[in-house]
């Protein structure tokens, strides 16, 4: 009788100690170390067949722009595991705004609070020109105690601190940090000898090249018309024949990222959708500009075209 009583008392003590230990361990949630107005957050139940616990799903519906993509974070889901941890899955839609097949570079990460979660995996799909595709971001969670609070701390980030970044927070009501590309209504003509250059449109976007934070790309679409006096063999036209004077007085020559390289024959018109004179200008890229076309490289008068970016 005494032996059975002592055994029962010992078992009760052990259960009490175990309960105290579990409570202390579950005080805080954690993730791996180093680690536009949104709709209201919501929780939806999804049964985890392995653990029997429920997944927490939050509709996000926030959009940003990066590297020629319109990026929408659709939803974020926390799936708990038997061990007390779990997994975060972020569902994303990528809309390719260009006419070429594109894949986002790997210049992206998840942010948890103020720290980068470097263990997160991005599934960046190849998207056809003007098409859409879906992808995911996943990361492991060491402990899941309050999934709603955990979701509030995650942000999907494209670009590093030294770049023009896009940040899309999962938290409801938290604003997206991004710049939407602009289509500009800029037109005009520049004539030098037998070559006529027509500007038929333009775009203004942040530069997504690394280490170019605070720089924008001003891209002018150019069309070329050859006169009847062009000599046999044609005349070459290169990107470096174009330059702009910026609102703050800088002289900026067209960048090789707009690689114009055409051979214009007499009475020929070249209207290539890829021919853009691209200028790397200071943000925000607005104000009064003056475009110059100079195939003579300073040996003679060069035509100019003033224009304003609002």
VEXDRENDO-806349 format. One record per residue (C-alpha): residue number from 1; x, y, z negated. Coordinates in nm, 3 decimals. Example, Ala and Ser with C-alpha at 12.3 -4.5 7.8 and 13.67 -1.06 7.14 Angstrom:
# residues 2
+-------+---------+---------+---------+
! fimar !      xx !      yy !      zz !
+-------+---------+---------+---------+
!     1 !   1.230 !  -0.450 !  -0.780 !
!     2 !   1.367 !  -0.106 !  -0.714 !
+-------+---------+---------+---------+
# end
This chain:
# residues 310
+-------+---------+---------+---------+
! fimar !      xx !      yy !      zz !
+-------+---------+---------+---------+
!     1 !   0.000 !   0.000 !   0.000 !
!     2 !   0.276 !   0.246 !  -0.090 !
!     3 !   0.464 !   0.161 !   0.231 !
!     4 !   0.156 !   0.230 !   0.451 !
!     5 !   0.088 !   0.564 !   0.272 !
!     6 !   0.447 !   0.685 !   0.315 !
!     7 !   0.439 !   0.589 !   0.682 !
!     8 !   0.123 !   0.792 !   0.737 !
!     9 !   0.271 !   1.096 !   0.559 !
!    10 !   0.591 !   1.071 !   0.766 !
!    11 !   0.395 !   1.050 !   1.090 !
!    12 !   0.188 !   1.356 !   1.000 !
!    13 !   0.504 !   1.557 !   0.924 !
!    14 !   0.659 !   1.464 !   1.254 !
!    15 !   0.348 !   1.569 !   1.444 !
!    16 !   0.350 !   1.904 !   1.260 !
!    17 !   0.715 !   1.970 !   1.344 !
!    18 !   0.657 !   1.876 !   1.708 !
!    19 !   0.363 !   2.118 !   1.733 !
!    20 !   0.572 !   2.402 !   1.584 !
!    21 !   0.852 !   2.333 !   1.832 !
!    22 !   0.621 !   2.331 !   2.133 !
!    23 !   0.462 !   2.661 !   2.025 !
!    24 !   0.802 !   2.829 !   1.991 !
!    25 !   0.915 !   2.707 !   2.333 !
!    26 !   0.604 !   2.834 !   2.513 !
!    27 !   0.615 !   3.195 !   2.388 !
!    28 !   0.749 !   3.331 !   2.720 !
!    29 !   0.727 !   3.244 !   3.091 !
!    30 !   1.049 !   3.221 !   3.290 !
!    31 !   1.185 !   3.179 !   3.640 !
!    32 !   1.531 !   3.071 !   3.762 !
!    33 !   1.812 !   3.307 !   3.661 !
!    34 !   1.959 !   3.551 !   3.914 !
!    35 !   1.680 !   3.540 !   4.009 !
!    36 !  -0.116 !   5.023 !   5.060 !
!    37 !  -0.375 !   4.952 !   4.803 !
!    38 !  -0.442 !   4.590 !   4.736 !
!    39 !  -0.765 !   4.409 !   4.656 !
!    40 !  -0.829 !   4.314 !   4.296 !
!    41 !  -0.644 !   4.006 !   4.179 !
!    42 !  -0.841 !   3.687 !   4.130 !
!    43 !  -0.778 !   3.336 !   3.999 !
!    44 !  -0.907 !   3.033 !   4.184 !
!    45 !  -0.892 !   2.682 !   4.051 !
!    46 !  -0.708 !   2.420 !   4.250 !
!    47 !  -0.648 !   2.089 !   4.079 !
!    48 !  -0.290 !   1.964 !   4.069 !
!    49 !  -0.342 !   1.591 !   4.120 !
!    50 !  -0.018 !   1.499 !   3.948 !
!    51 !  -0.046 !   1.701 !   3.628 !
!    52 !  -0.423 !   1.749 !   3.608 !
!    53 !  -0.373 !   2.124 !   3.546 !
!    54 !  -0.510 !   2.399 !   3.767 !
!    55 !  -0.332 !   2.613 !   4.026 !
!    56 !  -0.369 !   2.991 !   4.007 !
!    57 !  -0.437 !   3.158 !   4.342 !
!    58 !  -0.428 !   3.535 !   4.398 !
!    59 !  -0.546 !   3.705 !   4.716 !
!    60 !  -0.296 !   3.982 !   4.799 !
!    61 !  -0.370 !   4.120 !   5.148 !
!    62 !  -0.087 !   4.377 !   5.163 !
!    63 !   0.103 !   4.476 !   5.480 !
!    64 !   0.448 !   4.615 !   5.557 !
!    65 !   0.672 !   4.649 !   5.862 !
!    66 !   1.023 !   4.519 !   5.925 !
!    67 !   1.241 !   4.429 !   6.228 !
!    68 !   0.960 !   4.461 !   6.479 !
!    69 !   0.710 !   4.263 !   6.268 !
!    70 !   0.389 !   4.353 !   6.092 !
!    71 !   0.414 !   4.142 !   5.776 !
!    72 !   0.109 !   4.063 !   5.563 !
!    73 !   0.134 !   3.885 !   5.229 !
!    74 !  -0.195 !   3.694 !   5.228 !
!    75 !  -0.191 !   3.516 !   4.893 !
!    76 !   0.032 !   3.388 !   4.613 !
!    77 !  -0.021 !   3.056 !   4.434 !
!    78 !   0.132 !   2.915 !   4.116 !
!    79 !   0.113 !   2.536 !   4.097 !
!    80 !   0.201 !   2.402 !   3.747 !
!    81 !   0.388 !   2.078 !   3.693 !
!    82 !   0.377 !   1.810 !   3.420 !
!    83 !   0.701 !   1.943 !   3.269 !
!    84 !   0.550 !   2.285 !   3.187 !
!    85 !   0.717 !   2.456 !   3.483 !
!    86 !   0.582 !   2.480 !   3.833 !
!    87 !   0.617 !   2.635 !   4.176 !
!    88 !   0.528 !   2.970 !   4.334 !
!    89 !   0.412 !   2.966 !   4.697 !
!    90 !   0.357 !   3.294 !   4.886 !
!    91 !   0.166 !   3.271 !   5.216 !
!    92 !   0.261 !   3.527 !   5.480 !
!    93 !   0.140 !   3.619 !   5.831 !
!    94 !   0.399 !   3.757 !   6.074 !
!    95 !   0.273 !   3.959 !   6.373 !
!    96 !   0.537 !   4.020 !   6.641 !
!    97 !   0.497 !   4.375 !   6.775 !
!    98 !   0.754 !   4.326 !   7.054 !
!    99 !   0.725 !   4.145 !   7.386 !
!   100 !   1.014 !   3.908 !   7.312 !
!   101 !   1.019 !   3.589 !   7.103 !
!   102 !   1.159 !   3.690 !   6.765 !
!   103 !   1.261 !   3.545 !   6.431 !
!   104 !   1.322 !   3.760 !   6.124 !
!   105 !   1.680 !   3.760 !   6.000 !
!   106 !   1.756 !   3.601 !   5.663 !
!   107 !   1.793 !   3.947 !   5.507 !
!   108 !   1.512 !   3.894 !   5.253 !
!   109 !   1.452 !   3.777 !   4.897 !
!   110 !   1.200 !   3.750 !   4.614 !
!   111 !   1.229 !   4.000 !   4.330 !
!   112 !   1.121 !   3.903 !   3.978 !
!   113 !   1.087 !   4.218 !   3.772 !
!   114 !   1.410 !   4.399 !   3.859 !
!   115 !   1.618 !   4.087 !   3.930 !
!   116 !   1.664 !   3.902 !   4.260 !
!   117 !   1.544 !   3.541 !   4.263 !
!   118 !   1.815 !   3.404 !   4.490 !
!   119 !   1.679 !   3.050 !   4.474 !
!   120 !   1.364 !   3.143 !   4.670 !
!   121 !   1.330 !   2.985 !   5.013 !
!   122 !   1.187 !   3.179 !   5.311 !
!   123 !   1.029 !   2.991 !   5.600 !
!   124 !   1.071 !   3.252 !   5.877 !
!   125 !   0.897 !   3.124 !   6.192 !
!   126 !   0.986 !   3.209 !   6.553 !
!   127 !   0.694 !   3.418 !   6.682 !
!   128 !   0.608 !   3.468 !   7.051 !
!   129 !   0.599 !   3.823 !   7.184 !
!   130 !   0.278 !   3.998 !   7.075 !
!   131 !   0.183 !   3.679 !   6.888 !
!   132 !   0.134 !   3.579 !   6.524 !
!   133 !   0.254 !   3.293 !   6.303 !
!   134 !   0.242 !   3.198 !   5.938 !
!   135 !   0.525 !   3.127 !   5.696 !
!   136 !   0.584 !   3.076 !   5.326 !
!   137 !   0.815 !   3.179 !   5.044 !
!   138 !   0.866 !   2.923 !   4.765 !
!   139 !   1.052 !   2.922 !   4.436 !
!   140 !   1.063 !   2.702 !   4.127 !
!   141 !   0.938 !   2.822 !   3.788 !
!   142 !   1.104 !   2.695 !   3.471 !
!   143 !   0.798 !   2.757 !   3.259 !
!   144 !   0.438 !   2.858 !   3.327 !
!   145 !   0.246 !   2.989 !   3.027 !
!   146 !   0.062 !   3.293 !   3.164 !
!   147 !   0.045 !   3.258 !   3.546 !
!   148 !  -0.137 !   3.588 !   3.602 !
!   149 !   0.137 !   3.778 !   3.419 !
!   150 !   0.400 !   3.587 !   3.616 !
!   151 !   0.238 !   3.682 !   3.949 !
!   152 !   0.243 !   4.050 !   3.851 !
!   153 !   0.622 !   4.042 !   3.836 !
!   154 !   0.694 !   3.913 !   4.189 !
!   155 !   0.774 !   4.130 !   4.493 !
!   156 !   0.858 !   4.011 !   4.845 !
!   157 !   1.156 !   4.218 !   4.970 !
!   158 !   1.298 !   4.260 !   5.321 !
!   159 !   1.639 !   4.428 !   5.341 !
!   160 !   1.903 !   4.500 !   5.078 !
!   161 !   1.944 !   4.812 !   4.863 !
!   162 !   2.184 !   4.962 !   5.121 !
!   163 !   1.924 !   4.913 !   5.399 !
!   164 !   1.585 !   5.060 !   5.484 !
!   165 !   1.380 !   4.817 !   5.278 !
!   166 !   1.022 !   4.694 !   5.283 !
!   167 !   0.882 !   4.583 !   4.946 !
!   168 !   0.546 !   4.408 !   4.910 !
!   169 !   0.446 !   4.354 !   4.546 !
!   170 !   0.206 !   4.076 !   4.448 !
!   171 !   0.063 !   4.283 !   4.162 !
!   172 !  -0.281 !   4.427 !   4.234 !
!   173 !  -0.277 !   4.804 !   4.272 !
!   174 !   0.103 !   4.824 !   4.317 !
!   175 !   0.189 !   5.016 !   4.634 !
!   176 !   0.384 !   4.870 !   4.925 !
!   177 !   0.714 !   5.044 !   5.002 !
!   178 !   0.742 !   5.051 !   5.382 !
!   179 !   0.743 !   5.277 !   5.689 !
!   180 !   0.504 !   5.204 !   5.974 !
!   181 !   0.662 !   5.242 !   6.322 !
!   182 !   0.529 !   5.535 !   6.524 !
!   183 !   0.438 !   5.549 !   6.893 !
!   184 !   0.516 !   5.898 !   7.025 !
!   185 !   0.358 !   6.080 !   7.317 !
!   186 !   0.675 !   6.225 !   7.472 !
!   187 !   0.696 !   6.282 !   7.848 !
!   188 !   0.911 !   6.490 !   8.081 !
!   189 !   1.165 !   6.493 !   8.366 !
!   190 !   1.536 !   6.560 !   8.397 !
!   191 !   1.691 !   6.595 !   8.744 !
!   192 !   2.063 !   6.582 !   8.820 !
!   193 !   2.164 !   6.575 !   9.187 !
!   194 !   1.984 !   6.278 !   9.347 !
!   195 !   1.871 !   6.115 !   9.022 !
!   196 !   1.542 !   6.189 !   8.847 !
!   197 !   1.492 !   6.061 !   8.493 !
!   198 !   1.136 !   6.043 !   8.364 !
!   199 !   1.057 !   6.004 !   7.994 !
!   200 !   0.733 !   5.804 !   7.974 !
!   201 !   0.697 !   5.741 !   7.600 !
!   202 !   0.885 !   5.688 !   7.277 !
!   203 !   0.890 !   5.516 !   6.939 !
!   204 !   1.029 !   5.608 !   6.598 !
!   205 !   1.119 !   5.334 !   6.349 !
!   206 !   1.353 !   5.296 !   6.052 !
!   207 !   1.679 !   5.130 !   6.145 !
!   208 !   1.685 !   4.769 !   6.025 !
!   209 !   2.058 !   4.731 !   6.083 !
!   210 !   2.246 !   4.659 !   5.762 !
!   211 !   2.391 !   4.954 !   5.570 !
!   212 !   2.188 !   5.213 !   5.763 !
!   213 !   1.957 !   5.330 !   5.487 !
!   214 !   1.828 !   5.678 !   5.565 !
!   215 !   1.872 !   5.634 !   5.941 !
!   216 !   1.589 !   5.605 !   6.196 !
!   217 !   1.588 !   5.484 !   6.558 !
!   218 !   1.438 !   5.730 !   6.804 !
!   219 !   1.383 !   5.534 !   7.128 !
!   220 !   1.284 !   5.712 !   7.454 !
!   221 !   1.160 !   5.497 !   7.742 !
!   222 !   1.330 !   5.607 !   8.066 !
!   223 !   1.229 !   5.558 !   8.430 !
!   224 !   1.469 !   5.630 !   8.719 !
!   225 !   1.391 !   5.759 !   9.068 !
!   226 !   1.659 !   5.772 !   9.337 !
!   227 !   1.667 !   6.047 !   9.598 !
!   228 !   1.723 !   6.004 !   9.970 !
!   229 !   2.074 !   6.146 !   9.937 !
!   230 !   2.219 !   5.872 !   9.716 !
!   231 !   2.526 !   5.728 !   9.886 !
!   232 !   2.550 !   5.369 !  10.009 !
!   233 !   2.611 !   5.128 !   9.723 !
!   234 !   2.392 !   5.326 !   9.483 !
!   235 !   2.469 !   5.513 !   9.163 !
!   236 !   2.523 !   5.366 !   8.818 !
!   237 !   2.325 !   5.480 !   8.515 !
!   238 !   2.445 !   5.397 !   8.164 !
!   239 !   2.308 !   5.458 !   7.815 !
!   240 !   2.592 !   5.693 !   7.719 !
!   241 !   2.473 !   5.950 !   7.977 !
!   242 !   2.198 !   6.041 !   7.729 !
!   243 !   2.233 !   6.250 !   7.413 !
!   244 !   2.011 !   6.452 !   7.179 !
!   245 !   2.058 !   6.752 !   6.958 !
!   246 !   1.881 !   6.680 !   6.627 !
!   247 !   1.678 !   6.930 !   6.422 !
!   248 !   1.978 !   6.982 !   6.190 !
!   249 !   2.212 !   7.055 !   6.485 !
!   250 !   2.388 !   6.720 !   6.521 !
!   251 !   2.489 !   6.594 !   6.867 !
!   252 !   2.398 !   6.225 !   6.890 !
!   253 !   2.492 !   6.009 !   7.189 !
!   254 !   2.263 !   5.717 !   7.279 !
!   255 !   2.351 !   5.395 !   7.099 !
!   256 !   2.445 !   5.066 !   7.263 !
!   257 !   2.144 !   4.907 !   7.091 !
!   258 !   1.958 !   5.057 !   7.390 !
!   259 !   2.187 !   4.900 !   7.656 !
!   260 !   2.084 !   5.085 !   7.975 !
!   261 !   2.291 !   4.958 !   8.271 !
!   262 !   2.118 !   5.017 !   8.605 !
!   263 !   2.230 !   5.053 !   8.970 !
!   264 !   1.995 !   5.297 !   9.142 !
!   265 !   1.973 !   5.293 !   9.522 !
!   266 !   1.839 !   5.567 !   9.748 !
!   267 !   1.459 !   5.603 !   9.740 !
!   268 !   1.439 !   5.336 !   9.468 !
!   269 !   1.234 !   5.351 !   9.148 !
!   270 !   1.346 !   5.153 !   8.842 !
!   271 !   1.082 !   5.123 !   8.570 !
!   272 !   1.222 !   4.857 !   8.338 !
!   273 !   1.023 !   4.797 !   8.019 !
!   274 !   1.353 !   4.734 !   7.836 !
!   275 !   1.519 !   5.063 !   7.933 !
!   276 !   1.520 !   5.278 !   7.620 !
!   277 !   1.767 !   5.551 !   7.529 !
!   278 !   1.803 !   5.486 !   7.156 !
!   279 !   1.938 !   5.746 !   6.914 !
!   280 !   2.030 !   5.689 !   6.550 !
!   281 !   1.898 !   6.002 !   6.375 !
!   282 !   1.863 !   6.109 !   6.011 !
!   283 !   1.535 !   6.019 !   5.835 !
!   284 !   1.255 !   6.110 !   5.865 !
!   285 !   1.333 !   6.167 !   6.234 !
!   286 !   1.090 !   6.455 !   6.278 !
!   287 !   1.133 !   6.808 !   6.411 !
!   288 !   1.261 !   6.977 !   6.728 !
!   289 !   1.498 !   6.776 !   6.950 !
!   290 !   1.669 !   6.850 !   7.283 !
!   291 !   1.748 !   6.562 !   7.521 !
!   292 !   2.034 !   6.588 !   7.771 !
!   293 !   2.107 !   6.363 !   8.072 !
!   294 !   2.461 !   6.403 !   8.202 !
!   295 !   2.597 !   6.151 !   8.454 !
!   296 !   2.878 !   6.397 !   8.538 !
!   297 !   3.020 !   6.382 !   8.184 !
!   298 !   3.050 !   6.757 !   8.142 !
!   299 !   3.163 !   6.840 !   8.497 !
!   300 !   2.871 !   7.057 !   8.600 !
!   301 !   2.531 !   7.157 !   8.471 !
!   302 !   2.329 !   6.890 !   8.287 !
!   303 !   1.949 !   6.902 !   8.263 !
!   304 !   1.782 !   6.919 !   7.922 !
!   305 !   1.436 !   6.847 !   7.784 !
!   306 !   1.312 !   6.987 !   7.452 !
!   307 !   1.054 !   6.785 !   7.258 !
!   308 !   0.905 !   6.773 !   6.911 !
!   309 !   0.850 !   6.472 !   6.687 !
!   310 !   0.572 !   6.541 !   6.440 !
+-------+---------+---------+---------+
# end
